[in-house]
Amino acid sequence: MDIVHCLSNKKVRVKEIPKWGAYLRKQWEDQFASHMSYEEKKSIYLFDHGGACGYLWHLFSYGKKDCLKEGNAEEAFNLEPKNTCYVFYQHSDDALILENALLLAADDLTNETDIYVVDKEFTWTYVKTHETGWCGPYFSWKSGRL
């Protein structure tokens, strides 16, 4: 993970937490998509079912939750105070806990795709997709403040 090296150089304390990906994806879904029924989630391919690859970020690309997009998302993420964060991926069970993450910025995630960053309370999220430039990146607060 190049991101570990990049963040360590910024004095961010990085702890790898293998096998936490599924747990963090479920927590993310519970916090940011709790207003949707199972059928609504299924209709926007939030889950990986029947050959259709699901993505949690479909919550934003299908307009089911307010969010900032592209440059506005990057700016909001850069300005959001960060201390302890979780970083996880759509298709991997590897995850990270970041401490002292004040200097974490959108540019640090340039080489990453389908990556999710949340604060430890899941009050905000930043998502960089594999379709960045067409879909995403996205930034949203759980409370919906925009």
Kinemage of the C-alpha trace (Angstrom):
@kinemage 1
@onewidth
@group {chain A} dominant
@subgroup {mainchain}
@vectorlist {calphas} color= white
{ca met a 1} P 0.000 0.000 0.000
{ca asp a 2} L 1.689 3.157 -1.220
{ca ile a 3} L -0.752 5.166 0.849
{ca val a 4} L 0.844 3.861 4.063
{ca his a 5} L 4.249 5.168 3.029
{ca cys a 6} L 2.824 8.505 1.842
{ca leu a 7} L 0.934 9.104 5.084
{ca ser a 8} L 3.791 7.968 7.295
{ca asn a 9} L 5.947 10.628 5.628
{ca lys a 10} L 3.341 13.195 6.718
{ca lys a 11} L 3.639 12.008 10.337
{ca val a 12} L 0.198 10.383 10.217
{ca arg a 13} L 0.185 7.299 12.433
{ca val a 14} L -1.055 4.403 10.293
{ca lys a 15} L -2.201 1.085 11.666
{ca glu a 16} L -3.127 -1.658 9.240
{ca ile a 17} L -6.255 -3.566 10.259
{ca pro a 18} L -6.623 -6.592 7.969
{ca lys a 19} L -10.060 -8.185 7.675
{ca trp a 20} L -11.897 -5.043 8.889
{ca gly a 21} L -13.138 -4.067 5.422
{ca ala a 22} L -16.475 -5.913 5.572
{ca tyr a 23} L -17.217 -4.533 9.037
{ca leu a 24} L -16.401 -0.949 8.001
{ca arg a 25} L -18.430 -1.209 4.786
{ca lys a 26} L -21.444 -2.360 6.818
{ca gln a 27} L -20.969 0.460 9.341
{ca trp a 28} L -20.739 2.941 6.462
{ca glu a 29} L -23.955 1.586 4.949
{ca asp a 30} L -25.724 1.703 8.325
{ca gln a 31} L -24.676 5.312 8.930
{ca phe a 32} L -25.032 6.888 5.484
{ca ala a 33} L -27.777 4.789 3.840
{ca ser a 34} L -30.021 4.067 6.832
{ca his a 35} L -32.827 6.111 5.260
{ca met a 36} L -33.199 3.583 2.433
{ca ser a 37} L -34.996 0.254 2.388
{ca tyr a 38} L -33.257 -2.947 1.343
{ca glu a 39} L -35.145 -2.863 -1.973
{ca glu a 40} L -34.071 0.739 -2.645
{ca lys a 41} L -30.451 -0.184 -1.912
{ca lys a 42} L -30.705 -3.198 -4.192
{ca ser a 43} L -32.178 -1.059 -7.011
{ca ile a 44} L -29.087 1.191 -7.088
{ca tyr a 45} L -26.646 -1.737 -6.938
{ca leu a 46} L -25.382 -0.880 -3.470
{ca phe a 47} L -24.605 -4.573 -2.989
{ca asp a 48} L -22.646 -7.109 -5.025
{ca his a 49} L -25.397 -9.433 -6.303
{ca gly a 50} L -25.903 -11.624 -9.330
{ca gly a 51} L -22.860 -10.497 -11.282
{ca ala a 52} L -23.585 -6.784 -10.836
{ca cys a 53} L -20.726 -5.307 -8.865
{ca gly a 54} L -22.151 -3.218 -6.062
{ca tyr a 55} L -20.667 0.015 -4.814
{ca leu a 56} L -21.550 1.904 -1.661
{ca trp a 57} L -20.810 5.155 -3.485
{ca his a 58} L -23.850 4.509 -5.709
{ca leu a 59} L -25.679 6.192 -2.844
{ca phe a 60} L -24.241 9.451 -4.213
{ca ser a 61} L -24.109 8.731 -7.950
{ca tyr a 62} L -27.811 7.805 -7.945
{ca gly a 63} L -28.651 10.959 -5.981
{ca lys a 64} L -29.958 9.135 -2.912
{ca lys a 65} L -27.958 11.260 -0.455
{ca asp a 66} L -26.837 14.859 -0.657
{ca cys a 67} L -23.155 15.258 -1.293
{ca leu a 68} L -20.499 17.497 -2.705
{ca lys a 69} L -18.866 16.322 -5.918
{ca glu a 70} L -15.529 16.549 -7.683
{ca gly a 71} L -13.481 19.649 -6.742
{ca asn a 72} L -16.031 20.741 -4.143
{ca ala a 73} L -15.760 17.315 -2.498
{ca glu a 74} L -11.972 17.500 -2.459
{ca glu a 75} L -12.052 20.991 -0.966
{ca ala a 76} L -14.526 19.991 1.757
{ca phe a 77} L -12.450 16.921 2.605
{ca asn a 78} L -9.261 18.965 2.795
{ca leu a 79} L -10.937 21.494 5.102
{ca glu a 80} L -12.638 18.950 7.373
{ca pro a 81} L -10.770 18.575 10.684
{ca lys a 82} L -9.310 15.094 10.870
{ca asn a 83} L -7.814 13.348 13.850
{ca thr a 84} L -8.680 9.658 13.776
{ca cys a 85} L -10.048 8.167 10.553
{ca tyr a 86} L -10.787 4.820 9.021
{ca val a 87} L -9.736 4.089 5.456
{ca phe a 88} L -11.183 1.108 3.625
{ca tyr a 89} L -11.865 -0.150 0.122
{ca gln a 90} L -14.882 -1.436 -1.760
{ca his a 91} L -13.279 -4.699 -2.882
{ca ser a 92} L -10.757 -5.483 -0.180
{ca asp a 93} L -10.976 -6.445 3.447
{ca asp a 94} L -7.787 -4.523 4.199
{ca ala a 95} L -8.335 -1.298 6.102
{ca leu a 96} L -6.393 1.333 8.003
{ca ile a 97} L -6.813 3.407 11.128
{ca leu a 98} L -5.177 6.804 10.826
{ca glu a 99} L -4.281 8.868 13.870
{ca asn a 100} L -3.027 12.431 13.797
{ca ala a 101} L -4.529 12.657 10.297
{ca leu a 102} L -4.750 16.459 10.193
{ca leu a 103} L -2.548 16.605 7.091
{ca leu a 104} L -4.470 13.932 5.161
{ca ala a 105} L -5.583 15.496 1.866
{ca ala a 106} L -7.386 14.448 -1.300
{ca asp a 107} L -4.094 14.521 -3.215
{ca asp a 108} L -2.797 11.718 -0.974
{ca leu a 109} L -5.412 9.438 -2.533
{ca thr a 110} L -4.550 10.168 -6.177
{ca asn a 111} L -3.493 6.584 -6.917
{ca glu a 112} L -6.360 4.985 -4.990
{ca thr a 113} L -9.745 3.870 -6.328
{ca asp a 114} L -12.969 2.849 -4.631
{ca ile a 115} L -11.539 4.074 -1.353
{ca tyr a 116} L -13.602 5.396 1.552
{ca val a 117} L -12.403 7.670 4.346
{ca val a 118} L -14.555 8.333 7.413
{ca asp a 119} L -13.936 9.863 10.796
{ca lys a 120} L -14.129 7.413 13.671
{ca glu a 121} L -17.703 8.484 14.509
{ca phe a 122} L -18.862 8.128 10.881
{ca thr a 123} L -20.118 11.729 10.805
{ca trp a 124} L -18.551 12.478 7.388
{ca thr a 125} L -17.148 10.518 4.483
{ca tyr a 126} L -14.943 11.097 1.462
{ca val a 127} L -15.072 8.608 -1.409
{ca lys a 128} L -12.789 8.374 -4.433
{ca thr a 129} L -14.213 6.088 -7.109
{ca his a 130} L -12.689 4.171 -9.990
{ca glu a 131} L -14.780 6.484 -12.203
{ca thr a 132} L -13.366 9.734 -10.820
{ca gly a 133} L -13.892 12.453 -13.390
{ca trp a 134} L -17.253 10.970 -14.296
{ca cys a 135} L -18.531 9.866 -10.878
{ca gly a 136} L -16.886 11.406 -7.877
{ca pro a 137} L -15.068 11.992 -5.787
{ca tyr a 138} L -17.821 12.574 -3.231
{ca phe a 139} L -17.960 14.142 0.217
{ca ser a 140} L -20.942 14.006 2.553
{ca trp a 141} L -21.896 14.475 6.160
{ca lys a 142} L -24.146 11.980 7.896
{ca ser a 143} L -26.332 14.841 9.083
{ca gly a 144} L -26.835 15.930 5.486
{ca arg a 145} L -25.534 19.474 6.093
{ca leu a 146} L -24.565 20.988 2.763
